[in-house]
Amino acid sequence: MNSRPVTVTVTVNPSPVVELRQYTLHPGARDTLIELFEREFVTGQEEAGIRVGGRFRDLDDPDRFVWLRSFPDMAERARALRAFYGGPVWRAHRDAANATMVDSDDVLLLRGPAVPAPAGPGPVVATVCHPLDPAAFADHVERRLRPELPAGAVPQEVLCTEHAENTFPALPVRTGEDVVVWFTPGEPAPLSDLSAHLTRPPRRLRLLPTGWSRR
């Protein structure tokens, strides 16, 4: 695996709503879904007004596919999702996509100033934290955590839970929890002890961009 450090660029929208989607797939089905996703679903969603972000293989789980998409706001999310899931691309390929999936409901609805997207072929780490006090933890990340991280591993954007009502209930999202999420390039950098700020240990996803997610 090429583990060269890579930069993480961002696609700027004014405070976009972001979905971090983690799919559990049937054994051996990940490449099938990725090929279908890249061929049909990236362009199909973007034509409906959805911004498709990074797409990743989970390096620690061969049956997990992780990806992001964003919308300007919750109303536009509802409109765009209705357009895509009611449109011809999804109708033509939904059975093939659904056949690869065990679970597609692990979805975090977030908001942040920009949407992370990998700019190179190397690994990316997504850090997911459950803070006791989201505002206080966000301040801790800015004042303490950023200066402690090695050069090149500082998160450019921090995403936090969007608590608005799900405007497209046909697709569930996780509710009843507060999370703070950030992405950094390269292998996981050591973190300071965050136990005083979190309800559980941070979850760190080691991700490798799919071939087409460097857009």
Summary of the structure (lengths in Angstrom):
residues: 215
radius of gyration: 16.8
end to end distance: 20.4
largest distance: 49.5
contacts: 668
relative contact order: 0.25
helix: 26%
strand: 33%
